[in-house]
Amino acid sequence: MTSTPTEVVSSFITSIEGRDAAAAVAHLSSQCEYDNVPIGKVHGRKAVLDILDPLLGSCSTVEWPVLRQAAAGNLVFNERLDRFEMAHGWVELEVAGVFEVTNGEITLWRDYFDLATFQNQLPGS
């Protein structure tokens, strides 16, 4: 059974919320481009895992409620509120995400957000 692009992205987000970085990157193609727009981009599952694993591991809870989502062909666009419960409290970030899905795998994951909003919620800011 083939999953639609929307189903692939939803399953990816469910893995993130479960704090399972390995399950999340299993939704990515081996050459996936992850463009965390204000920070930079990486390519490939391992590079994404190297980012996700410590981030998710530093959280006791992760919630990525999707506020709006639309799909056209193999593209999925969503507006999310990414929430991370860390030792010092919650960090919340409004995110616009773009995903390209090919043959059931995410080949492009691009997130747009305001870096200062994230940094201002961290200890010592």
N, C-alpha and C positions, 0 to 999 in steps of 0.2 A: 504494500500500500504506500503510495507516494504522499508525502506531506506537502501541504501548500506552503508558500513562503511565510504566510502569517502564522501557520502552525509551528514552523521551524523557529521563528523568532520568539513566539510565546513559550515554547519548550526551553529555549536558550535562557530566557528571563527567569523561568521557573528554576532552572539549575543555579542561576546567580542567587536567587532568593534563598535557595537551599544551601548556599555557601559551598557549593560543590564546583570548584574551578575546573576540575578534570572533566566533569560531565558537561560543563558549559563549553569548554573548548572542543569537545567532541562534536559540537554542532558546526564547527568552523571547517572550512576547507584547509588543506595543508598549506596553501599559499595565501590564506586570508590576510587582507589588509585591515588593521585596526587603527583608525585615525581618531585619536583623542584630541580633538582639534586644538584646544588651547595649549596642549602639552607636547604633542607630536604623534608620529605614527610608527607602528611596528608591523612586521610581516611574519606570518606563520603561527601555528598553534603554540609552539614552545614559547615564543616571545610574548604571546598574549597570556599564556599560563604564568609566566614569570611576573606579569603585572597583576593578574587577578588573584593568584594564590595568596600572596602576602596581604593584599587589600581585604579579601574576604576573611582571611584568617585573623585579621585584627578586629573583626566585628563580631558581636554576639548575635546580632540580628541584621538582616538585609531585606529591605522592601523596595520594590521597583514598581509601584502602581502605574499602570499605563492609563493616562487620562484621555488620550485620543490616539487613534491609529487608523491608518489608511494604507491600502496596498494597490499597486498598479503593476501588473505583470509580475516580474521577479523582484520588484522593489517594495519595501515595507518602510513606512515612515511612522514614527510615534513621538508623542509628547509624554514624558514621564516625570515623576518626582522620585529621584533616586535617594533612598534613605538608608543610612548606615548607623547602627548603634555601636559606638565605640566606648572605650573605658571612660572617657570624659563626658559622654552623652551623645545625643543624636546629631548627625550631620545630614542636612537635606539640601538637595541640589535639583533645580529645574533643568531638564535635559531634553533636547530634541535629538532623536536618533534616526539614522538612515541605515538600512540594511539591504544588501543585495544578496539574493539567494539563488544559487545555481545547482541543479541536480540534488536538491535537498540539503545543501550545505551553505552556510553563510560565507560569501566570498569577500564582502566588504561590510565593515561595521564602523560607522562614523558617528561620534557623539559631539554635539555642540552644547557648551555650557559656559558660564562665567567663572573663570578660575578664581578670581578674587572672592566670590561668594563662598566657594569651597574653602579656600585658605583662611578666610576670616572666621570660620567655625572650628578651626583646629586649635589645640592648646598653644598658648604663647603668642597668639596673634593679637 
